[in-house]
Amino acid sequence: MGAKTIQGIRFNAYSNDHDPPHIDAEVDGMKMKMIFGSDDAPPEIGPMNPRIKSNDAKRAFRIFLANQGRLRKLFNETEDKRKGNGKKS
């Protein structure tokens, strides 16, 4: 697993996760998925805990969008480790 906290939101990338490519965000201890965009579709909010307040979900998504490059890198590094392509220090 790779993790990064940005502006109070913890973003987690899991090596054994499923498609579509996404990262999990923790908002007040509750999880929601942020799905990366592709050539065919824009980024979007995926399934989330229904107890997450709408404003909190929107704020987390704005942070995700503003940091998509960093979070995509975290996701890719986690995937590389899963596939055995990770760089060893």
N, CA and C atoms as a LAMMPS dump frame, in Angstrom:
ITEM: TIMESTEP
0
ITEM: NUMBER OF ATOMS
267
ITEM: BOX BOUNDS ff ff ff
-5.0000000000000000e+02 5.0000000000000000e+02
-5.0000000000000000e+02 5.0000000000000000e+02
-5.0000000000000000e+02 5.0000000000000000e+02
ITEM: ATOMS id mol type element x y z
1 1 1 N 0.848 -1.183 0
2 1 2 C 0 0 0
3 1 3 C 0.883 1.231 0
4 2 1 N 0.451 2.224 -0.716
5 2 2 C 1.088 3.53 -0.687
6 2 3 C 0.081 4.532 -0.154
7 3 1 N 0.552 5.517 0.58
8 3 2 C -0.367 6.504 1.154
9 3 3 C 0.257 7.891 1.125
10 4 1 N -0.601 8.883 1.028
11 4 2 C -0.166 10.279 1.039
12 4 3 C -1.303 11.096 1.644
13 5 1 N -0.954 11.996 2.581
14 5 2 C -1.952 12.877 3.165
15 5 3 C -1.765 14.269 2.58
16 6 1 N -2.833 14.822 2.03
17 6 2 C -2.801 16.146 1.416
18 6 3 C -3.97 16.94 1.987
19 7 1 N -3.655 18.061 2.595
20 7 2 C -4.669 18.952 3.164
21 7 3 C -5.668 18.204 4.054
22 8 1 N -5.146 17.299 4.864
23 8 2 C -5.981 16.582 5.816
24 8 3 C -6.733 15.386 5.265
25 9 1 N -6.623 15.118 3.975
26 9 2 C -7.278 13.958 3.367
27 9 3 C -6.202 12.907 3.112
28 10 1 N -6.435 11.698 3.606
29 10 2 C -5.479 10.616 3.38
30 10 3 C -5.903 9.846 2.13
31 11 1 N -4.963 9.733 1.197
32 11 2 C -5.188 9.007 -0.05
33 11 3 C -4.391 7.71 0.008
34 12 1 N -5.046 6.591 -0.263
35 12 2 C -4.419 5.272 -0.2
36 12 3 C -4.509 4.576 -1.55
37 13 1 N -3.393 3.983 -1.947
38 13 2 C -3.363 3.155 -3.157
39 13 3 C -3.026 1.741 -2.701
40 14 1 N -3.86 0.789 -3.065
41 14 2 C -3.668 -0.599 -2.662
42 14 3 C -3.18 -1.422 -3.844
43 15 1 N -2.187 -2.269 -3.586
44 15 2 C -1.597 -3.053 -4.666
45 15 3 C -2.489 -4.199 -5.126
46 16 1 N -3.431 -4.622 -4.312
47 16 2 C -4.291 -5.748 -4.697
48 16 3 C -5.7 -5.28 -5.049
49 17 1 N -5.825 -4.03 -5.465
50 17 2 C -7.147 -3.466 -5.741
51 17 3 C -7.601 -3.818 -7.154
52 18 1 N -8.772 -3.408 -7.513
53 18 2 C -9.444 -3.784 -8.755
54 18 3 C -9.576 -2.584 -9.69
55 19 1 N -9.987 -2.858 -10.926
56 19 2 C -10.267 -1.794 -11.894
57 19 3 C -11.602 -1.155 -11.558
58 20 1 N -11.865 0.038 -12.01
59 20 2 C -10.983 0.926 -12.764
60 20 3 C -9.894 1.507 -11.858
61 21 1 N -8.8 1.997 -12.483
62 21 2 C -7.728 2.595 -11.683
63 21 3 C -8.271 3.727 -10.809
64 22 1 N -8.013 3.618 -9.523
65 22 2 C -8.548 4.596 -8.579
66 22 3 C -7.662 4.664 -7.343
67 23 1 N -7.967 5.622 -6.515
68 23 2 C -7.305 5.764 -5.231
69 23 3 C -8.406 5.952 -4.193
70 24 1 N -8.19 5.427 -3.004
71 24 2 C -9.179 5.591 -1.933
72 24 3 C -8.825 6.825 -1.121
73 25 1 N -9.826 7.581 -0.752
74 25 2 C -9.634 8.76 0.086
75 25 3 C -10.361 8.525 1.402
76 26 1 N -9.729 8.938 2.495
77 26 2 C -10.357 8.846 3.807
78 26 3 C -10.756 10.242 4.249
79 27 1 N -12.043 10.409 4.505
80 27 2 C -12.61 11.673 4.957
81 27 3 C -13.224 11.414 6.329
82 28 1 N -12.652 11.999 7.356
83 28 2 C -13.133 11.764 8.729
84 28 3 C -13.236 10.269 9.037
85 29 1 N -12.257 9.493 8.566
86 29 2 C -12.23 8.059 8.836
87 29 3 C -13.142 7.223 7.956
88 30 1 N -13.844 7.858 7.026
89 30 2 C -14.748 7.144 6.119
90 30 3 C -14.147 7.156 4.708
91 31 1 N -14.355 6.065 3.975
92 31 2 C -13.715 5.919 2.669
93 31 3 C -14.615 6.291 1.501
94 32 1 N -13.93 6.811 0.483
95 32 2 C -14.568 7.066 -0.805
96 32 3 C -13.537 6.805 -1.894
97 33 1 N -13.982 6.455 -3.067
98 33 2 C -13.077 6.18 -4.188
99 33 3 C -13.02 7.374 -5.124
100 34 1 N -11.804 7.648 -5.613
101 34 2 C -11.575 8.671 -6.619
102 34 3 C -11.048 7.928 -7.85
103 35 1 N -11.819 7.952 -8.908
104 35 2 C -11.457 7.212 -10.12
105 35 3 C -10.694 8.134 -11.057
106 36 1 N -9.506 7.662 -11.472
107 36 2 C -8.692 8.448 -12.4
108 36 3 C -9.384 8.525 -13.752
109 37 1 N -9.198 9.62 -14.431
110 37 2 C -9.748 9.767 -15.767
111 37 3 C -8.942 8.977 -16.782
112 38 1 N -9.486 8.874 -17.954
113 38 2 C -8.813 8.205 -19.072
114 38 3 C -9.101 9.013 -20.331
115 39 1 N -8.638 8.507 -21.457
116 39 2 C -8.931 9.187 -22.722
117 39 3 C -10.441 9.203 -22.996
118 40 1 N -11.135 8.196 -22.45
119 40 2 C -12.564 8.039 -22.722
120 40 3 C -13.486 8.64 -21.668
121 41 1 N -12.951 8.931 -20.481
122 41 2 C -13.828 9.379 -19.397
123 41 3 C -13.081 10.324 -18.455
124 42 1 N -13.778 11.325 -17.923
125 42 2 C -13.141 12.243 -16.984
126 42 3 C -13.014 11.589 -15.598
127 43 1 N -12.174 12.157 -14.725
128 43 2 C -12.105 11.652 -13.351
129 43 3 C -13.476 11.789 -12.69
130 44 1 N -13.743 10.904 -11.727
131 44 2 C -15.039 10.966 -11.051
132 44 3 C -14.95 10.406 -9.643
133 45 1 N -15.955 10.749 -8.852
134 45 2 C -16.096 10.166 -7.525
135 45 3 C -16.773 8.818 -7.703
136 46 1 N -16.174 7.797 -7.109
137 46 2 C -16.755 6.462 -7.165
138 46 3 C -17.593 6.202 -5.923
139 47 1 N -17.779 4.932 -5.592
140 47 2 C -18.556 4.585 -4.408
141 47 3 C -17.979 5.232 -3.15
142 48 1 N -18.852 5.624 -2.244
143 48 2 C -18.386 6.243 -1.009
144 48 3 C -19.325 5.932 0.139
145 49 1 N -18.79 6.077 1.332
146 49 2 C -19.586 5.888 2.533
147 49 3 C -20.711 6.925 2.517
148 50 1 N -21.952 6.507 2.66
149 50 2 C -23.071 7.462 2.58
150 50 3 C -23.095 8.484 3.721
151 51 1 N -22.3 8.24 4.76
152 51 2 C -22.267 9.19 5.873
153 51 3 C -21.33 10.368 5.622
154 52 1 N -20.563 10.326 4.526
155 52 2 C -19.686 11.457 4.197
156 52 3 C -20.559 12.624 3.739
157 53 1 N -20.342 13.758 4.338
158 53 2 C -21.115 14.949 3.974
159 53 3 C -20.752 15.379 2.561
160 54 1 N -21.732 15.874 1.839
161 54 2 C -21.556 16.293 0.449
162 54 3 C -20.418 17.307 0.303
163 55 1 N -20.387 18.31 1.174
164 55 2 C -19.326 19.323 1.086
165 55 3 C -17.951 18.718 1.306
166 56 1 N -17.846 17.733 2.221
167 56 2 C -16.567 17.068 2.467
168 56 3 C -16.135 16.246 1.256
169 57 1 N -17.09 15.577 0.621
170 57 2 C -16.785 14.785 -0.578
171 57 3 C -16.316 15.698 -1.71
172 58 1 N -16.985 16.832 -1.876
173 58 2 C -16.596 17.782 -2.933
174 58 3 C -15.203 18.345 -2.666
175 59 1 N -14.918 18.669 -1.404
176 59 2 C -13.589 19.185 -1.043
177 59 3 C -12.516 18.127 -1.335
178 60 1 N -12.763 16.877 -0.941
179 60 2 C -11.804 15.802 -1.19
180 60 3 C -11.578 15.625 -2.696
181 61 1 N -12.644 15.725 -3.477
182 61 2 C -12.512 15.559 -4.931
183 61 3 C -11.719 16.719 -5.535
184 62 1 N -11.938 17.939 -5.044
185 62 2 C -11.149 19.081 -5.531
186 62 3 C -9.666 18.871 -5.236
187 63 1 N -9.356 18.366 -4.031
188 63 2 C -7.962 18.09 -3.668
189 63 3 C -7.4 17.003 -4.574
190 64 1 N -8.19 15.964 -4.832
191 64 2 C -7.789 14.896 -5.747
192 64 3 C -7.475 15.458 -7.137
193 65 1 N -8.363 16.283 -7.661
194 65 2 C -8.149 16.846 -8.998
195 65 3 C -6.899 17.72 -9.046
196 66 1 N -6.689 18.52 -8.011
197 66 2 C -5.539 19.421 -7.977
198 66 3 C -4.214 18.671 -7.822
199 67 1 N -4.269 17.445 -7.334
200 67 2 C -3.059 16.663 -7.071
201 67 3 C -3.036 15.355 -7.845
202 68 1 N -3.781 15.309 -8.937
203 68 2 C -3.915 14.067 -9.691
204 68 3 C -2.585 13.503 -10.163
205 69 1 N -1.67 14.361 -10.557
206 69 2 C -0.359 13.889 -11.005
207 69 3 C 0.389 13.162 -9.901
208 70 1 N 0.434 13.752 -8.716
209 70 2 C 1.1 13.129 -7.569
210 70 3 C 0.415 11.827 -7.165
211 71 1 N -0.908 11.829 -7.193
212 71 2 C -1.647 10.643 -6.777
213 71 3 C -1.56 9.535 -7.823
214 72 1 N -1.52 9.904 -9.085
215 72 2 C -1.33 8.903 -10.147
216 72 3 C 0.045 8.264 -10
217 73 1 N 1.044 9.07 -9.653
218 73 2 C 2.395 8.539 -9.439
219 73 3 C 2.387 7.545 -8.275
220 74 1 N 1.708 7.891 -7.18
221 74 2 C 1.583 6.989 -6.039
222 74 3 C 0.907 5.689 -6.466
223 75 1 N -0.159 5.794 -7.224
224 75 2 C -0.877 4.615 -7.722
225 75 3 C 0.045 3.755 -8.595
226 76 1 N 0.756 4.389 -9.518
227 76 2 C 1.639 3.643 -10.425
228 76 3 C 2.774 2.957 -9.667
229 77 1 N 3.352 3.643 -8.673
230 77 2 C 4.419 3.042 -7.871
231 77 3 C 3.902 1.819 -7.119
232 78 1 N 2.7 1.906 -6.592
233 78 2 C 2.097 0.783 -5.868
234 78 3 C 1.839 -0.374 -6.823
235 79 1 N 1.352 -0.09 -8.016
236 79 2 C 1.125 -1.124 -9.027
237 79 3 C 2.439 -1.773 -9.448
238 80 1 N 3.485 -0.969 -9.633
239 80 2 C 4.791 -1.507 -10.015
240 80 3 C 5.321 -2.47 -8.958
241 81 1 N 5.139 -2.124 -7.682
242 81 2 C 5.586 -3.022 -6.606
243 81 3 C 4.815 -4.334 -6.658
244 82 1 N 3.52 -4.239 -6.914
245 82 2 C 2.691 -5.449 -6.993
246 82 3 C 3.171 -6.353 -8.118
247 83 1 N 3.531 -5.748 -9.218
248 83 2 C 3.956 -6.522 -10.386
249 83 3 C 5.42 -6.94 -10.304
250 84 1 N 6.113 -6.495 -9.248
251 84 2 C 7.521 -6.858 -9.098
252 84 3 C 8.46 -5.964 -9.864
253 85 1 N 7.968 -4.792 -10.315
254 85 2 C 8.805 -3.875 -11.071
255 85 3 C 9.281 -2.705 -10.223
256 86 1 N 9.001 -2.751 -8.921
257 86 2 C 9.36 -1.631 -8.059
258 86 3 C 10.86 -1.519 -7.877
259 87 1 N 11.325 -0.297 -7.745
260 87 2 C 12.747 -0.07 -7.505
261 87 3 C 13.04 -0.349 -6.053
262 88 1 N 14.12 -1.082 -5.808
263 88 2 C 14.508 -1.371 -4.435
264 88 3 C 15.577 -0.407 -3.995
265 89 1 N 15.438 0.074 -2.757
266 89 2 C 16.429 1.031 -2.257
267 89 3 C 17.586 0.318 -1.632
